[in-house]
Amino acid sequence: MKAVTWQGTKKVSVEEVPEPKIIDDTDAIIKVSSTAICGSDLHLYNGLIPTMEKGDILGHEFMGEVVAVGKEIKRIKVGERVVVPFNIACGTCTFCDEMMFSLCHNSNPNAKLAEKAYGSSSAGLFGYSHLFGGFAGGQAELVRVPFADVSALVVPPEISDEQVLFLGDIFSTGYMAAENCEIRSGDVVAVWGCGPVGQFAIRSAYMLGASRVIAIDEVKERLDMAATQGKAEVINYHEVDDVVEELKRRTGGLGPHDCIDAVGMEAHGTSLDNLYDWAKVTMKLETDRPHVLRQIIQACRKGGNVSIPGVYGGVIDKIPFGAAFSKGLTFRMGQTHTQRYMEPLLKRIEGGEIDPSYIITHRAPLSEAPAFYEKFLNKEEGCIKVVLKP
């Protein structure tokens, strides 16, 4: 079969690889009908996530038809169409029982490796390094899905792939990011980053009762989408002297109630601290560039909430934690408990409350994945979200 494989920093290729097989009785094999390139994939593309190996199959946002199931599979059937979450959950451990599926205790076979890096292991992830299990990803014609009964969500035939594909990652991630803010009616929410997760965080913030959403980015097409589709007020950070002061000006001097970091470890900016981060990362004295996180701590109003769906991978520096403590800020973060959100958000789609396909700007066959990784990275041709068809 054909699959998109990692070949090194800023190098992916479509290769012929062996077809997956049922290994455990709780497995299913999915024939992929739609898959996407995620912003998190760019961290792999840029060589920022360790333990990638040449030939690893990429992709963690995918869906398709069930073509084979293990002996213990009871809930899903061959021939059904399913969306698969990016994280893998056993469904029986303490964390899964508490619906914290991204913290599953049993699904990462390389847990000891993750424990050395982070002190404990989270769930296994599709197509996201050997640190998180070394599982083959979904940018392929076929995928093996472990614990398929726990995670795969059957979707109705009348709803298109493009409407439901993002339940497996970015729609659920944006929604959990907003939910983590514990938004109250009338809150002002600021979202840094108008990529796909940021766009869904904007829409979700309004679903949960925000009165205003202010979105910060530099890319015109992303800001335009945030304004037209998300009804957000927008700030191009190149066009203001100071983002923090601009946010305070727009919120009566207090700052937003809730702040969402939908950027993460590869933040850009125009201030001195951003140059500091670039220098330290270049010299391998820091792993991530937390410019946005610093801004958020300074901008958020006292007693506010900080939600971090943007991925951080290692060590960050010069965080104004004293300001966070003095303000009494609440932080919530982490990989999305996707299985918790997929079915409720499917009901919102079925009810006509949202059609997530608006986020798609580019569609291409799987064979063109290398070119679209480059377009997505460089934000060429207004590229916000790419869907690939195997």
ABEGO torsion letter per residue (X at the ends): XBBBBBAEBGBBBBBBBBBBBBABAABBBBBBABBBBBAAAAAAAAGABBGBBBGBBBEABBBEBBABBBAABAABBBGBBBBBBABBBAGABAAAAAGBAAABAAABAAAAAAAAAAGBBBBBBBGBEAAAGGBBBABBABBBBBGAAAABBBBBAABBAAAAAAAABAAAAAAAAAAAAGBBBGBBBBBBEABAAAAAAAAAAAAAGBABBBBBBABAAAAAAAAAAAGBBBBBAAABABAAAAAAAAAGGAEBABBBBAAEAABBBABAAAAAAAAAAAAGABABBAAAAAAAAAABBBGBBBBBABBBABBBBGBBAAAAAAAGBBBBBEBBBAAAAAAAAAAAAAAGABBAAAABABBBBAAAAAAAAAAAAAGBGGBABBBBBX
